[in-house]
Amino acid sequence: MPERLSDRQVLLALLLTLMLVFGLIVQTRTLHADPASPLLWREQPATDPGTLRI
């Protein structure tokens, strides 16, 4: 039967996993953040369409 993990090993594994996930999130967010790219705004309709015609 395999050995059981101690509480310290489980907590260390959880901490390392959280640090890895946090690092990946921060890394991908900074790579895709381009300050030179403009914001894309939705254009307003020229006239009020009124009711929907089918």
OpenMM code with the backbone's topology and positions (N, CA, C; nanometers):
from openmm import Vec3, app, unit

residues = "MET PRO GLU ARG LEU SER ASP ARG GLN VAL LEU LEU ALA LEU LEU LEU THR LEU MET LEU VAL PHE GLY LEU ILE VAL GLN THR ARG THR LEU HIS ALA ASP PRO ALA SER PRO LEU LEU TRP ARG GLU GLN PRO ALA THR ASP PRO GLY THR LEU ARG ILE".split()
positions = [
    Vec3(0.0845, -0.1168, 0.0000),
    Vec3(0.0000, 0.0000, 0.0000),
    Vec3(0.0900, 0.1244, 0.0000),
    Vec3(0.0548, 0.2267, -0.0804),
    Vec3(0.1410, 0.3452, -0.0871),
    Vec3(0.1395, 0.4245, 0.0437),
    Vec3(0.2492, 0.4959, 0.0653),
    Vec3(0.2582, 0.5785, 0.1858),
    Vec3(0.1609, 0.6950, 0.1775),
    Vec3(0.1099, 0.7342, 0.2931),
    Vec3(0.0214, 0.8502, 0.2975),
    Vec3(0.1061, 0.9768, 0.3018),
    Vec3(0.0530, 1.0827, 0.2465),
    Vec3(0.1233, 1.2106, 0.2485),
    Vec3(0.0965, 1.2816, 0.3802),
    Vec3(0.1965, 1.3488, 0.4297),
    Vec3(0.1780, 1.4243, 0.5537),
    Vec3(0.1028, 1.5536, 0.5235),
    Vec3(0.0513, 1.6151, 0.6283),
    Vec3(-0.0213, 1.7410, 0.6121),
    Vec3(0.0689, 1.8488, 0.5535),
    Vec3(0.1927, 1.8493, 0.5943),
    Vec3(0.2878, 1.9491, 0.5443),
    Vec3(0.3094, 1.9330, 0.3940),
    Vec3(0.3189, 1.8095, 0.3457),
    Vec3(0.3384, 1.7857, 0.2029),
    Vec3(0.2157, 1.8280, 0.1227),
    Vec3(0.0973, 1.8023, 0.1761),
    Vec3(-0.0257, 1.8409, 0.1064),
    Vec3(-0.0360, 1.9927, 0.0989),
    Vec3(-0.0089, 2.0614, 0.2095),
    Vec3(-0.0142, 2.2073, 0.2098),
    Vec3(0.0905, 2.2672, 0.1162),
    Vec3(0.2080, 2.2082, 0.1129),
    Vec3(0.3120, 2.2557, 0.0227),
    Vec3(0.2705, 2.2366, -0.1236),
    Vec3(0.2101, 2.1229, -0.1545),
    Vec3(0.1638, 2.0982, -0.2911),
    Vec3(0.0544, 2.1976, -0.3299),
    Vec3(-0.0376, 2.2265, -0.2382),
    Vec3(-0.1432, 2.3244, -0.2665),
    Vec3(-0.0845, 2.4636, -0.2874),
    Vec3(0.0095, 2.5020, -0.2044),
    Vec3(0.0718, 2.6332, -0.2166),
    Vec3(0.1471, 2.6464, -0.3489),
    Vec3(0.2218, 2.5444, -0.3856),
    Vec3(0.2947, 2.5487, -0.5126),
    Vec3(0.1997, 2.5534, -0.6316),
    Vec3(0.0889, 2.4812, -0.6230),
    Vec3(-0.0098, 2.4834, -0.7308),
    Vec3(-0.0718, 2.6216, -0.7447),
    Vec3(-0.1080, 2.6826, -0.6322),
    Vec3(-0.1654, 2.8172, -0.6369),
    Vec3(-0.0654, 2.9184, -0.6921),
    Vec3(0.0600, 2.9058, -0.6533),
    Vec3(0.1618, 2.9970, -0.7049),
    Vec3(0.1812, 2.9784, -0.8553),
    Vec3(0.1778, 2.8549, -0.9018),
    Vec3(0.1916, 2.8277, -1.0444),
    Vec3(0.0754, 2.8880, -1.1226),
    Vec3(-0.0466, 2.8672, -1.0746),
    Vec3(-0.1647, 2.9213, -1.1427),
    Vec3(-0.1598, 3.0739, -1.1430),
    Vec3(-0.1273, 3.1340, -1.0297),
    Vec3(-0.1184, 3.2796, -1.0221),
    Vec3(-0.0114, 3.3329, -1.1175),
    Vec3(0.1027, 3.2665, -1.1229),
    Vec3(0.2094, 3.3088, -1.2134),
    Vec3(0.1685, 3.2998, -1.3593),
    Vec3(0.0986, 3.1941, -1.3960),
    Vec3(0.0523, 3.1807, -1.5343),
    Vec3(-0.0494, 3.2881, -1.5693),
    Vec3(-0.1384, 3.3196, -1.4759),
    Vec3(-0.2387, 3.4237, -1.5012),
    Vec3(-0.1711, 3.5589, -1.5201),
    Vec3(-0.0788, 3.5921, -1.4325),
    Vec3(-0.0099, 3.7212, -1.4421),
    Vec3(0.0715, 3.7284, -1.5708),
    Vec3(0.1364, 3.6209, -1.6066),
    Vec3(0.2194, 3.6205, -1.7268),
    Vec3(0.1344, 3.6393, -1.8523),
    Vec3(0.0223, 3.5710, -1.8628),
    Vec3(-0.0598, 3.5833, -1.9833),
    Vec3(-0.1297, 3.7183, -1.9893),
    Vec3(-0.1648, 3.7761, -1.8748),
    Vec3(-0.2299, 3.9073, -1.8747),
    Vec3(-0.1326, 4.0159, -1.9195),
    Vec3(-0.0070, 4.0092, -1.8792),
    Vec3(0.0884, 4.1128, -1.9170),
    Vec3(0.1329, 4.0968, -2.0621),
    Vec3(0.1324, 3.9762, -2.1150),
    Vec3(0.1707, 3.9577, -2.2547),
    Vec3(0.0645, 4.0117, -2.3490),
    Vec3(-0.0617, 4.0007, -2.3118),
    Vec3(-0.1704, 4.0443, -2.3986),
    Vec3(-0.2102, 4.1892, -2.3756),
    Vec3(-0.1567, 4.2543, -2.2761),
    Vec3(-0.1905, 4.3938, -2.2486),
    Vec3(-0.1071, 4.4832, -2.3403),
    Vec3(-0.1703, 4.5393, -2.4406),
    Vec3(-0.1026, 4.6280, -2.5348),
    Vec3(-0.1590, 4.7685, -2.5162),
    Vec3(-0.0842, 4.8592, -2.4524),
    Vec3(-0.1379, 4.9927, -2.4264),
    Vec3(-0.1592, 5.0748, -2.5532),
    Vec3(-0.0971, 5.0379, -2.6642),
    Vec3(-0.1119, 5.1142, -2.7876),
    Vec3(-0.2415, 5.0808, -2.8609),
    Vec3(-0.3049, 4.9699, -2.8277),
    Vec3(-0.4271, 4.9329, -2.8991),
    Vec3(-0.5436, 5.0190, -2.8504),
    Vec3(-0.6199, 5.0753, -2.9430),
    Vec3(-0.7317, 5.1616, -2.9038),
    Vec3(-0.8508, 5.0789, -2.8549),
    Vec3(-0.9364, 5.1446, -2.7805),
    Vec3(-1.0594, 5.0791, -2.7369),
    Vec3(-1.1563, 5.0743, -2.8542),
    Vec3(-1.2244, 4.9651, -2.8687),
    Vec3(-1.3211, 4.9505, -2.9768),
    Vec3(-1.4596, 4.9813, -2.9224),
    Vec3(-1.5163, 5.0913, -2.9670),
    Vec3(-1.6486, 5.1314, -2.9213),
    Vec3(-1.7516, 5.0894, -3.0238),
    Vec3(-1.8670, 5.0584, -2.9757),
    Vec3(-1.9773, 5.0226, -3.0625),
    Vec3(-2.0405, 5.1498, -3.1165),
    Vec3(-2.0652, 5.1540, -3.2446),
    Vec3(-2.1251, 5.2735, -3.3031),
    Vec3(-2.2742, 5.2767, -3.2727),
    Vec3(-2.3246, 5.3972, -3.2511),
    Vec3(-2.4669, 5.4147, -3.2255),
    Vec3(-2.5426, 5.4068, -3.3579),
    Vec3(-2.6645, 5.3521, -3.3568),
    Vec3(-2.7430, 5.3486, -3.4807),
    Vec3(-2.7770, 5.4907, -3.5263),
    Vec3(-2.7822, 5.5100, -3.6579),
    Vec3(-2.8066, 5.6430, -3.7137),
    Vec3(-2.9460, 5.6937, -3.6778),
    Vec3(-3.0453, 5.6085, -3.6875),
    Vec3(-3.1826, 5.6486, -3.6560),
    Vec3(-3.2444, 5.5467, -3.5632),
    Vec3(-3.3514, 5.5876, -3.4990),
    Vec3(-3.4240, 5.4973, -3.4101),
    Vec3(-3.5003, 5.3966, -3.4960),
    Vec3(-3.4770, 5.2677, -3.4820),
    Vec3(-3.5419, 5.1697, -3.5691),
    Vec3(-3.6916, 5.1566, -3.5438),
    Vec3(-3.7420, 5.2010, -3.4306),
    Vec3(-3.8853, 5.1894, -3.4038),
    Vec3(-3.9212, 5.0474, -3.3671),
    Vec3(-4.0258, 4.9952, -3.4289),
    Vec3(-4.0689, 4.8593, -3.3974),
    Vec3(-4.0006, 4.7595, -3.4891),
    Vec3(-3.9994, 4.6372, -3.4461),
    Vec3(-3.9388, 4.5302, -3.5232),
    Vec3(-4.0365, 4.4824, -3.6292),
    Vec3(-3.9927, 4.4771, -3.7531),
    Vec3(-4.0783, 4.4289, -3.8622),
    Vec3(-4.0296, 4.2918, -3.9054),
    Vec3(-4.1220, 4.2016, -3.9186),
    Vec3(-4.0869, 4.0657, -3.9604),
    Vec3(-4.1356, 4.0406, -4.1009),
] * unit.nanometer
topology = app.Topology()
chain = topology.addChain("A")
for resn in residues:
    res = topology.addResidue(resn, chain)
    for name in ("N", "CA", "C"):
        topology.addAtom(name, app.Element.getBySymbol(name[0]), res)
